[in-house]
Amino acid sequence: MVLTVHHLQVSQSERIPWLCEELGISYELKNYQRAPALAPPEYKALHWTGSAPVITDDDGKGGVLTLAESGACVQYICEKHGGGKLFPTASHPLYTDFLYWFHWTNGTFTPTIGRAAMVPADKDDGSNPMPAFFRQKRDDGFRGLDARLQDNDWLAGNEFTAADVMLVFSLTTFRYFSPFDLSAYPNILAYLQRVSVREGYQRAMKKADPEMKPVLGAEAPESFFKQIKGSAL
């Protein structure tokens, strides 16, 4: 059984085909379209969480292993199929930098962006301090990331790692769901340009989301939900 990546289009599961392309490993890609905003029933049936990403693989015992969660899928593929490539271990000089940024994306950054988007600034009447708090935390994240990328090509230093695979979705495709502008962060924009010319990234996006325009510039895109307005969720 070949490693199979179940990709819900326009979602964080784009990380997994990109990782496989960077590692140069064999995999089967199965794409699932949203219906129209949420995952279709056949995708939700893959794993009890009903969320993306999901991968399936030979469990080594004659059965099928099913795994969800981006970080878990990335680590599994790097260690099981990639020979440890892109996933530094404790003996590596970049280990602690890699470890921090690998977990920062889904542990802190992406949830904060999502919470900040729940009440846009132009709709905030000031009666609840939490929306402003999350916008501040989001902007702190942008500033910290921009500072990190001032003297480093990649998150762990000058070596591309799985930490970068984890991050890029949150700066690009996630903006269809939580639009934000990056004009104030030149180092982040330069980072995204470095990502855009990686052959692995280009191949993965063409295979996984051929109809989606990658969000690699400064301006916020039109919200995905506006694009499907009027459709039944």
C-alpha positions in Angstrom: 0.0 0.0 0.0 1.4 3.4 -1.0 1.2 6.4 1.3 -2.1 8.2 0.5 -2.7 11.9 1.2 -6.3 12.8 1.4 -6.4 16.5 0.6 -9.4 18.7 1.3 -9.0 21.5 -1.3 -8.4 25.1 0.0 -7.3 23.8 3.4 -4.3 23.2 5.7 -3.9 19.7 4.2 -2.0 21.4 1.4 1.0 21.1 3.7 1.1 17.3 3.2 1.5 17.0 -0.6 4.0 19.9 -0.4 6.0 18.0 2.2 6.0 14.8 0.1 7.2 16.8 -3.0 10.0 18.3 -1.0 11.0 14.9 0.3 10.8 13.4 -3.2 8.8 10.4 -1.9 6.2 8.3 -3.6 2.6 9.0 -2.6 -0.9 9.0 -3.9 -2.9 12.2 -3.8 -6.7 12.1 -3.5 -8.4 15.5 -3.8 -11.7 16.3 -2.2 -13.7 19.4 -3.1 -15.6 21.4 -0.5 -19.4 21.1 -0.6 -19.5 24.1 -0.8 -17.7 25.4 2.4 -17.3 22.3 4.5 -15.7 18.9 3.9 -17.9 16.5 2.0 -19.3 13.4 3.8 -16.7 11.1 2.2 -13.9 13.2 3.7 -15.5 13.4 7.1 -15.8 9.6 7.1 -12.0 9.2 6.9 -11.3 10.1 10.5 -13.5 10.7 13.5 -12.4 14.4 13.7 -13.9 15.0 10.2 -11.1 17.5 9.6 -8.1 17.9 7.3 -5.4 16.6 6.8 -5.8 12.8 6.8 -3.2 10.3 5.5 -3.5 6.5 5.2 -0.6 4.1 5.0 0.4 0.5 5.5 0.5 -0.1 9.3 3.1 -2.9 8.9 0.7 -5.5 10.3 -1.4 -6.1 7.2 -3.8 -3.3 8.0 -4.3 0.4 7.3 -3.0 3.2 9.5 -5.1 6.4 9.4 -3.6 9.5 10.9 -4.9 13.1 11.2 -3.4 16.4 12.6 -0.9 18.4 10.5 2.0 18.2 12.9 1.5 14.4 13.4 1.2 13.7 9.7 4.3 15.8 8.9 6.4 14.2 11.6 5.3 10.7 10.6 6.1 11.2 7.0 9.5 12.8 7.7 10.5 10.0 10.0 8.8 7.0 8.3 9.2 7.9 4.6 11.8 10.7 4.5 14.6 9.2 6.6 14.4 12.1 9.0 15.0 14.7 6.2 13.5 18.2 7.0 12.9 17.1 10.7 16.1 17.9 12.7 16.7 15.8 15.8 18.2 16.8 19.2 21.8 16.4 17.9 21.2 18.9 15.1 22.5 22.5 15.7 19.2 23.9 14.5 17.1 21.6 16.7 15.7 24.1 19.3 14.9 26.7 16.7 13.2 24.1 14.5 11.3 22.7 17.4 10.0 26.0 18.6 8.8 27.3 15.2 7.4 23.9 14.2 5.0 24.0 17.1 4.4 27.7 17.1 2.3 27.7 14.0 -0.6 25.5 15.1 0.0 26.0 18.8 -0.1 29.8 18.9 -0.1 31.7 15.5 -3.0 30.1 13.5 -5.4 30.0 16.4 -4.7 33.6 17.2 -5.3 34.7 13.6 -8.6 32.9 13.6 -9.8 34.4 16.9 -8.8 37.9 15.7 -10.9 37.5 12.6 -14.0 36.6 14.6 -14.8 40.3 15.2 -13.2 42.5 12.6 -12.0 45.9 13.8 -14.7 47.8 11.9 -17.4 45.7 13.6 -16.0 46.0 17.1 -18.1 48.3 19.3 -15.6 48.1 22.2 -18.0 46.4 24.6 -15.8 43.3 24.7 -12.1 43.7 25.2 -11.2 40.2 23.8 -11.4 41.1 20.0 -8.9 43.9 20.4 -6.7 41.6 22.6 -6.6 38.9 19.9 -5.8 41.5 17.2 -2.9 42.7 19.3 -1.6 39.2 19.8 -2.0 38.5 16.1 0.0 41.6 15.2 2.6 40.7 17.8 3.0 37.4 16.0 3.5 39.1 12.7 6.1 41.4 14.1 7.9 38.5 15.8 7.9 36.5 12.7 9.1 39.4 10.5 12.0 40.0 13.0 12.9 36.3 12.8 13.0 36.4 9.0 15.1 39.5 8.9 18.4 37.6 9.2 17.2 34.1 8.4 16.0 32.7 5.1 14.0 30.0 6.8 12.5 29.6 10.3 15.2 27.3 11.6 18.0 29.5 10.1 19.3 29.1 6.6 18.0 25.5 6.2 14.5 24.8 4.9 12.7 22.4 7.3 9.3 21.0 8.1 8.7 24.1 10.3 8.4 26.1 7.1 5.9 23.5 5.6 3.8 24.0 8.7 3.8 27.8 8.6 3.2 28.8 5.0 -0.5 27.8 4.9 -1.2 30.2 7.7 0.3 33.1 5.7 -1.3 32.2 2.4 -4.3 30.0 1.9 -5.7 30.7 5.4 -6.1 34.3 4.3 -9.1 33.2 2.2 -10.8 32.4 5.5 -9.2 35.2 7.6 -8.1 38.0 5.3 -5.2 40.1 6.4 -2.7 42.4 4.7 1.0 41.9 5.0 2.2 45.2 3.6 3.8 46.2 6.9 6.0 43.0 7.0 8.7 43.1 4.2 10.6 40.1 5.6 7.5 37.9 5.6 6.8 38.9 2.0 10.4 38.2 1.0 10.0 34.8 2.7 6.9 34.0 0.7 8.7 34.8 -2.5 11.4 32.3 -1.6 8.7 29.8 -1.0 7.0 30.6 -4.3 10.0 29.6 -6.4 10.5 26.2 -4.7 9.8 23.5 -7.2 8.3 21.3 -4.5 5.8 24.0 -3.6 4.9 24.7 -7.2 4.4 21.0 -8.0 2.3 20.4 -4.9 0.0 23.4 -5.5 -0.6 22.5 -9.1 -1.6 19.0 -8.1 -3.6 19.8 -5.0 -5.3 23.0 -5.8 -5.0 23.7 -9.5 -7.9 26.1 -9.6 -6.8 28.2 -6.5 -4.7 31.2 -6.9 -1.9 31.0 -4.2 -1.9 34.0 -1.9 1.7 35.1 -1.9 1.5 38.9 -2.0 0.8 41.6 0.5 -2.9 42.3 -0.2 -5.7 40.4 1.5 -7.7 38.2 -0.9 -11.5 38.2 -1.1 -13.0 36.0 1.6 -13.7 32.5 0.6 -17.1 32.9 2.3 -18.0 35.8 0.1 -17.1 33.8 -3.0 -19.7 31.1 -2.0 -22.3 33.6 -0.7 -25.7 32.4 -1.5 -24.7 28.7 -1.5 -26.2 26.4 1.1 -23.6 25.4 3.7 
